[in-house]
Amino acid sequence: MALGERIYRGGIMAKQVPACAGCHSPTGAGIPAQYPRLGGQHGDYTEAQLVAFRSGARANSAQMTAIAARMSDKEIKAVSDYIAGLR
């Protein structure tokens, strides 16, 4: 959980991965009409979507494709698990 929280709140500076909270809000509520709500989303679903962005299978957000491309499986799993706990 600690790794997921660090990524969500602070990003991964060495990989130029921005903090998720910057767009999806600290609580995961998102910014309607711009960035979707993530808080409480099932971890497996979030993980699958990030993997799909990374592979190019999901291509509806160039920003998320670029971000996910710089994340490892471990980082994706950690942040997905953290997001599942946001309320």
N, CA, C and O atoms as a GROMACS GRO file, in nm:
protein
  348
    1MET      N    1   0.082  -0.120   0.000
    1MET     CA    2   0.000   0.000   0.000
    1MET      C    3   0.086   0.126   0.000
    1MET      O    4   0.048   0.226  -0.061
    2ALA      N    5   0.200   0.123   0.067
    2ALA     CA    6   0.284   0.242   0.075
    2ALA      C    7   0.331   0.286  -0.064
    2ALA      O    8   0.330   0.405  -0.095
    3LEU      N    9   0.372   0.191  -0.145
    3LEU     CA   10   0.416   0.225  -0.281
    3LEU      C   11   0.301   0.283  -0.361
    3LEU      O   12   0.319   0.384  -0.430
    4GLY      N   13   0.185   0.223  -0.352
    4GLY     CA   14   0.068   0.274  -0.425
    4GLY      C   15   0.031   0.414  -0.383
    4GLY      O   16  -0.001   0.498  -0.467
    5GLU      N   17   0.036   0.441  -0.253
    5GLU     CA   18   0.004   0.575  -0.204
    5GLU      C   19   0.107   0.677  -0.253
    5GLU      O   20   0.071   0.788  -0.292
    6ARG      N   21   0.235   0.638  -0.250
    6ARG     CA   22   0.339   0.730  -0.299
    6ARG      C   23   0.318   0.765  -0.446
    6ARG      O   24   0.332   0.881  -0.485
    7ILE      N   25   0.285   0.666  -0.526
    7ILE     CA   26   0.262   0.691  -0.669
    7ILE      C   27   0.138   0.778  -0.687
    7ILE      O   28   0.141   0.876  -0.760
    8TYR      N   29   0.029   0.742  -0.621
    8TYR     CA   30  -0.096   0.816  -0.637
    8TYR      C   31  -0.079   0.962  -0.596
    8TYR      O   32  -0.125   1.052  -0.666
    9ARG      N   33  -0.014   0.985  -0.484
    9ARG     CA   34  -0.002   1.121  -0.429
    9ARG      C   35   0.117   1.200  -0.482
    9ARG      O   36   0.112   1.322  -0.490
   10GLY      N   37   0.225   1.129  -0.519
   10GLY     CA   38   0.346   1.201  -0.559
   10GLY      C   39   0.405   1.163  -0.693
   10GLY      O   40   0.499   1.228  -0.739
   11GLY      N   41   0.351   1.060  -0.757
   11GLY     CA   42   0.404   1.017  -0.886
   11GLY      C   43   0.536   0.942  -0.871
   11GLY      O   44   0.574   0.901  -0.761
   12ILE      N   45   0.604   0.926  -0.981
   12ILE     CA   46   0.737   0.862  -0.984
   12ILE      C   47   0.827   0.959  -1.061
   12ILE      O   48   0.835   0.952  -1.183
   13MET      N   49   0.893   1.046  -0.989
   13MET     CA   50   0.969   1.153  -1.053
   13MET      C   51   1.076   1.099  -1.149
   13MET      O   52   1.096   1.154  -1.257
   14ALA      N   53   1.145   0.992  -1.109
   14ALA     CA   54   1.253   0.938  -1.192
   14ALA      C   55   1.204   0.887  -1.327
   14ALA      O   56   1.281   0.880  -1.422
   15LYS      N   57   1.075   0.852  -1.335
   15LYS     CA   58   1.018   0.801  -1.460
   15LYS      C   59   0.924   0.902  -1.526
   15LYS      O   60   0.859   0.871  -1.626
   16GLN      N   61   0.918   1.021  -1.472
   16GLN     CA   62   0.829   1.126  -1.522
   16GLN      C   63   0.683   1.082  -1.524
   16GLN      O   64   0.608   1.110  -1.618
   17VAL      N   65   0.644   1.011  -1.418
   17VAL     CA   66   0.504   0.971  -1.399
   17VAL      C   67   0.444   1.070  -1.301
   17VAL      O   68   0.488   1.077  -1.186
   18PRO      N   69   0.345   1.147  -1.344
   18PRO     CA   70   0.285   1.245  -1.254
   18PRO      C   71   0.197   1.179  -1.147
   18PRO      O   72   0.154   1.065  -1.163
   19ALA      N   73   0.172   1.252  -1.041
   19ALA     CA   74   0.083   1.203  -0.936
   19ALA      C   75  -0.057   1.186  -0.992
   19ALA      O   76  -0.109   1.275  -1.060
   20CYS      N   77  -0.118   1.073  -0.965
   20CYS     CA   78  -0.256   1.048  -1.009
   20CYS      C   79  -0.351   1.152  -0.951
   20CYS      O   80  -0.447   1.195  -1.015
   21ALA      N   81  -0.323   1.191  -0.826
   21ALA     CA   82  -0.409   1.285  -0.755
   21ALA      C   83  -0.418   1.420  -0.826
   21ALA      O   84  -0.515   1.493  -0.807
   22GLY      N   85  -0.320   1.453  -0.905
   22GLY     CA   86  -0.321   1.581  -0.976
   22GLY      C   87  -0.439   1.595  -1.071
   22GLY      O   88  -0.490   1.705  -1.092
   23CYS      N   89  -0.482   1.486  -1.129
   23CYS     CA   90  -0.595   1.488  -1.222
   23CYS      C   91  -0.720   1.421  -1.164
   23CYS      O   92  -0.832   1.464  -1.190
   24HIS      N   93  -0.698   1.317  -1.086
   24HIS     CA   94  -0.811   1.239  -1.036
   24HIS      C   95  -0.851   1.278  -0.894
   24HIS      O   96  -0.938   1.214  -0.835
   25SER      N   97  -0.790   1.379  -0.838
   25SER     CA   98  -0.811   1.438  -0.706
   25SER      C   99  -0.756   1.350  -0.595
   25SER      O  100  -0.747   1.228  -0.610
   26PRO      N  101  -0.718   1.410  -0.483
   26PRO     CA  102  -0.662   1.334  -0.372
   26PRO      C  103  -0.755   1.224  -0.320
   26PRO      O  104  -0.708   1.123  -0.268
   27THR      N  105  -0.885   1.243  -0.332
   27THR     CA  106  -0.981   1.144  -0.284
   27THR      C  107  -1.023   1.046  -0.392
   27THR      O  108  -1.097   0.952  -0.364
   28GLY      N  109  -0.977   1.066  -0.515
   28GLY     CA  110  -1.016   0.978  -0.626
   28GLY      C  111  -1.148   1.018  -0.689
   28GLY      O  112  -1.201   0.944  -0.772
   29ALA      N  113  -1.202   1.135  -0.652
   29ALA     CA  114  -1.332   1.179  -0.704
   29ALA      C  115  -1.326   1.222  -0.850
   29ALA      O  116  -1.429   1.232  -0.916
   30GLY      N  117  -1.207   1.248  -0.901
   30GLY     CA  118  -1.193   1.292  -1.039
   30GLY      C  119  -1.235   1.436  -1.057
   30GLY      O  120  -1.270   1.505  -0.961
   31ILE      N  121  -1.231   1.479  -1.180
   31ILE     CA  122  -1.278   1.612  -1.218
   31ILE      C  123  -1.379   1.587  -1.329
   31ILE      O  124  -1.341   1.560  -1.443
   32PRO      N  125  -1.508   1.597  -1.296
   32PRO     CA  126  -1.611   1.564  -1.395
   32PRO      C  127  -1.587   1.630  -1.530
   32PRO      O  128  -1.545   1.746  -1.537
   33ALA      N  129  -1.615   1.557  -1.633
   33ALA     CA  130  -1.602   1.599  -1.774
   33ALA      C  131  -1.457   1.605  -1.819
   33ALA      O  132  -1.432   1.627  -1.938
   34GLN      N  133  -1.360   1.586  -1.729
   34GLN     CA  134  -1.220   1.585  -1.770
   34GLN      C  135  -1.151   1.456  -1.733
   34GLN      O  136  -1.094   1.388  -1.818
   35TYR      N  137  -1.156   1.422  -1.604
   35TYR     CA  138  -1.085   1.306  -1.554
   35TYR      C  139  -1.181   1.221  -1.471
   35TYR      O  140  -1.249   1.274  -1.383
   36PRO      N  141  -1.189   1.091  -1.497
   36PRO     CA  142  -1.289   1.007  -1.431
   36PRO      C  143  -1.260   0.983  -1.283
   36PRO      O  144  -1.146   0.992  -1.236
   37ARG      N  145  -1.366   0.951  -1.213
   37ARG     CA  146  -1.358   0.910  -1.074
   37ARG      C  147  -1.286   0.775  -1.070
   37ARG      O  148  -1.316   0.686  -1.148
   38LEU      N  149  -1.190   0.761  -0.979
   38LEU     CA  150  -1.119   0.635  -0.962
   38LEU      C  151  -1.145   0.573  -0.825
   38LEU      O  152  -1.142   0.450  -0.811
   39GLY      N  153  -1.171   0.655  -0.726
   39GLY     CA  154  -1.186   0.607  -0.589
   39GLY      C  155  -1.288   0.495  -0.577
   39GLY      O  156  -1.401   0.507  -0.624
   40GLY      N  157  -1.246   0.386  -0.513
   40GLY     CA  158  -1.335   0.274  -0.491
   40GLY      C  159  -1.347   0.178  -0.608
   40GLY      O  160  -1.413   0.074  -0.597
   41GLN      N  161  -1.284   0.211  -0.720
   41GLN     CA  162  -1.288   0.121  -0.836
   41GLN      C  163  -1.216  -0.008  -0.798
   41GLN      O  164  -1.118  -0.005  -0.725
   42HIS      N  165  -1.264  -0.120  -0.846
   42HIS     CA  166  -1.201  -0.249  -0.816
   42HIS      C  167  -1.056  -0.248  -0.865
   42HIS      O  168  -1.027  -0.204  -0.977
   43GLY      N  169  -0.966  -0.296  -0.780
   43GLY     CA  170  -0.824  -0.296  -0.813
   43GLY      C  171  -0.792  -0.373  -0.940
   43GLY      O  172  -0.710  -0.329  -1.020
   44ASP      N  173  -0.857  -0.487  -0.959
   44ASP     CA  174  -0.832  -0.568  -1.079
   44ASP      C  175  -0.871  -0.492  -1.205
   44ASP      O  176  -0.803  -0.501  -1.307
   45TYR      N  177  -0.982  -0.419  -1.198
   45TYR     CA  178  -1.027  -0.342  -1.315
   45TYR      C  179  -0.928  -0.230  -1.346
   45TYR      O  180  -0.889  -0.211  -1.462
   46THR      N  181  -0.887  -0.156  -1.243
   46THR     CA  182  -0.792  -0.045  -1.264
   46THR      C  183  -0.662  -0.098  -1.321
   46THR      O  184  -0.605  -0.041  -1.413
   47GLU      N  185  -0.615  -0.209  -1.264
   47GLU     CA  186  -0.492  -0.270  -1.314
   47GLU      C  187  -0.506  -0.310  -1.461
   47GLU      O  188  -0.416  -0.284  -1.541
   48ALA      N  189  -0.616  -0.371  -1.496
   48ALA     CA  190  -0.638  -0.413  -1.636
   48ALA      C  191  -0.641  -0.293  -1.729
   48ALA      O  192  -0.590  -0.301  -1.841
   49GLN      N  193  -0.700  -0.182  -1.686
   49GLN     CA  194  -0.707  -0.064  -1.771
   49GLN      C  195  -0.569  -0.002  -1.790
   49GLN      O  196  -0.535   0.041  -1.900
   50LEU      N  197  -0.490   0.004  -1.683
   50LEU     CA  198  -0.355   0.058  -1.695
   50LEU      C  199  -0.268  -0.028  -1.786
   50LEU      O  200  -0.189   0.023  -1.865
   51VAL      N  201  -0.282  -0.160  -1.774
   51VAL     CA  202  -0.208  -0.251  -1.862
   51VAL      C  203  -0.254  -0.232  -2.007
   51VAL      O  204  -0.172  -0.234  -2.099
   52ALA      N  205  -0.383  -0.214  -2.027
   52ALA     CA  206  -0.436  -0.191  -2.162
   52ALA      C  207  -0.384  -0.059  -2.220
   52ALA      O  208  -0.352  -0.053  -2.339
   53PHE      N  209  -0.376   0.045  -2.138
   53PHE     CA  210  -0.318   0.171  -2.185
   53PHE      C  211  -0.172   0.149  -2.223
   53PHE      O  212  -0.127   0.194  -2.328
   54ARG      N  213  -0.098   0.078  -2.138
   54ARG     CA  214   0.045   0.055  -2.162
   54ARG      C  215   0.068  -0.022  -2.291
   54ARG      O  216   0.162   0.008  -2.365
   55SER      N  217  -0.016  -0.120  -2.319
   55SER     CA  218   0.003  -0.202  -2.439
   55SER      C  219  -0.051  -0.137  -2.566
   55SER      O  220  -0.020  -0.180  -2.677
   56GLY      N  221  -0.134  -0.033  -2.549
   56GLY     CA  222  -0.196   0.030  -2.664
   56GLY      C  223  -0.332  -0.029  -2.698
   56GLY      O  224  -0.399   0.019  -2.790
   57ALA      N  225  -0.375  -0.131  -2.624
   57ALA     CA  226  -0.506  -0.192  -2.648
   57ALA      C  227  -0.618  -0.092  -2.616
   57ALA      O  228  -0.724  -0.095  -2.678
   58ARG      N  229  -0.593  -0.006  -2.520
   58ARG     CA  230  -0.687   0.102  -2.490
   58ARG      C  231  -0.619   0.231  -2.533
   58ARG      O  232  -0.512   0.265  -2.483
   59ALA      N  233  -0.680   0.301  -2.626
   59ALA     CA  234  -0.615   0.417  -2.686
   59ALA      C  235  -0.699   0.544  -2.683
   59ALA      O  236  -0.685   0.630  -2.770
   60ASN      N  237  -0.787   0.555  -2.585
   60ASN     CA  238  -0.873   0.673  -2.581
   60ASN      C  239  -0.814   0.790  -2.502
   60ASN      O  240  -0.880   0.893  -2.487
   61SER      N  241  -0.691   0.775  -2.452
   61SER     CA  242  -0.626   0.883  -2.380
   61SER      C  243  -0.476   0.877  -2.403
   61SER      O  244  -0.406   0.794  -2.345
   62ALA      N  245  -0.427   0.964  -2.488
   62ALA     CA  246  -0.283   0.967  -2.516
   62ALA      C  247  -0.204   0.994  -2.388
   62ALA      O  248  -0.094   0.941  -2.370
   63GLN      N  249  -0.259   1.075  -2.301
   63GLN     CA  250  -0.193   1.107  -2.174
   63GLN      C  251  -0.176   0.981  -2.089
   63GLN      O  252  -0.068   0.955  -2.037
   64MET      N  253  -0.282   0.903  -2.074
   64MET     CA  254  -0.274   0.782  -1.992
   64MET      C  255  -0.189   0.674  -2.059
   64MET      O  256  -0.123   0.597  -1.990
   65THR      N  257  -0.189   0.668  -2.190
   65THR     CA  258  -0.103   0.574  -2.261
   65THR      C  259   0.043   0.604  -2.231
   65THR      O  260   0.122   0.513  -2.204
   66ALA      N  261   0.080   0.731  -2.236
   66ALA     CA  262   0.218   0.772  -2.209
   66ALA      C  263   0.257   0.746  -2.064
   66ALA      O  264   0.369   0.702  -2.037
   67ILE      N  265   0.166   0.772  -1.971
   67ILE     CA  266   0.195   0.752  -1.830
   67ILE      C  267   0.211   0.603  -1.801
   67ILE      O  268   0.310   0.562  -1.740
   68ALA      N  269   0.117   0.522  -1.844
   68ALA     CA  270   0.122   0.377  -1.817
   68ALA      C  271   0.244   0.312  -1.881
   68ALA      O  272   0.296   0.214  -1.829
   69ALA      N  273   0.288   0.365  -1.994
   69ALA     CA  274   0.405   0.309  -2.064
   69ALA      C  275   0.531   0.318  -1.978
   69ALA      O  276   0.626   0.242  -1.999
   70ARG      N  277   0.533   0.410  -1.884
   70ARG     CA  278   0.651   0.429  -1.800
   70ARG      C  279   0.640   0.358  -1.665
   70ARG      O  280   0.727   0.373  -1.580
   71MET      N  281   0.534   0.279  -1.646
   71MET     CA  282   0.512   0.212  -1.518
   71MET      C  283   0.536   0.061  -1.530
   71MET      O  284   0.501  -0.001  -1.630
   72SER      N  285   0.597   0.005  -1.426
   72SER     CA  286   0.620  -0.140  -1.421
   72SER      C  287   0.493  -0.211  -1.374
   72SER      O  288   0.399  -0.148  -1.326
   73ASP      N  289   0.492  -0.343  -1.389
   73ASP     CA  290   0.379  -0.422  -1.341
   73ASP      C  291   0.359  -0.400  -1.191
   73ASP      O  292   0.246  -0.387  -1.144
   74LYS      N  293   0.468  -0.398  -1.116
   74LYS     CA  294   0.461  -0.379  -0.970
   74LYS      C  295   0.400  -0.244  -0.936
   74LYS      O  296   0.318  -0.235  -0.845
   75GLU      N  297   0.440  -0.140  -1.006
   75GLU     CA  298   0.386  -0.005  -0.981
   75GLU      C  299   0.239   0.003  -1.017
   75GLU      O  300   0.160   0.063  -0.943
   76ILE      N  301   0.201  -0.056  -1.128
   76ILE     CA  302   0.060  -0.057  -1.169
   76ILE      C  303  -0.024  -0.130  -1.065
   76ILE      O  304  -0.131  -0.082  -1.027
   77LYS      N  305   0.022  -0.246  -1.020
   77LYS     CA  306  -0.052  -0.324  -0.919
   77LYS      C  307  -0.064  -0.244  -0.789
   77LYS      O  308  -0.172  -0.240  -0.730
   78ALA      N  309   0.043  -0.182  -0.746
   78ALA     CA  310   0.042  -0.107  -0.620
   78ALA      C  311  -0.055   0.009  -0.625
   78ALA      O  312  -0.133   0.028  -0.532
   79VAL      N  313  -0.052   0.087  -0.731
   79VAL     CA  314  -0.141   0.203  -0.739
   79VAL      C  315  -0.286   0.158  -0.759
   79VAL      O  316  -0.377   0.225  -0.711
   80SER      N  317  -0.308   0.049  -0.828
   80SER     CA  318  -0.444  -0.004  -0.846
   80SER      C  319  -0.503  -0.048  -0.713
   80SER      O  320  -0.620  -0.020  -0.684
   81ASP      N  321  -0.423  -0.115  -0.632
   81ASP     CA  322  -0.468  -0.158  -0.500
   81ASP      C  323  -0.497  -0.038  -0.411
   81ASP      O  324  -0.594  -0.038  -0.335
   82TYR      N  325  -0.414   0.065  -0.419
   82TYR     CA  326  -0.437   0.186  -0.339
   82TYR      C  327  -0.567   0.255  -0.381
   82TYR      O  328  -0.645   0.297  -0.295
   83ILE      N  329  -0.589   0.267  -0.510
   83ILE     CA  330  -0.710   0.332  -0.561
   83ILE      C  331  -0.835   0.260  -0.513
   83ILE      O  332  -0.936   0.325  -0.483
   84ALA      N  333  -0.830   0.128  -0.505
   84ALA     CA  334  -0.946   0.050  -0.460
   84ALA      C  335  -0.988   0.089  -0.317
   84ALA      O  336  -1.105   0.074  -0.281
   85GLY      N  337  -0.895   0.137  -0.238
   85GLY     CA  338  -0.925   0.175  -0.101
   85GLY      C  339  -0.968   0.318  -0.083
   85GLY      O  340  -1.008   0.356   0.027
   86LEU      N  341  -0.962   0.398  -0.187
   86LEU     CA  342  -1.004   0.539  -0.176
   86LEU      C  343  -1.155   0.547  -0.167
   86LEU      O  344  -1.227   0.475  -0.236
   87ARG      N  345  -1.203   0.636  -0.082
   87ARG     CA  346  -1.347   0.658  -0.069
   87ARG      C  347  -1.377   0.805  -0.064
   87ARG      O  348  -1.493   0.844  -0.053
   0.00000   0.00000   0.00000
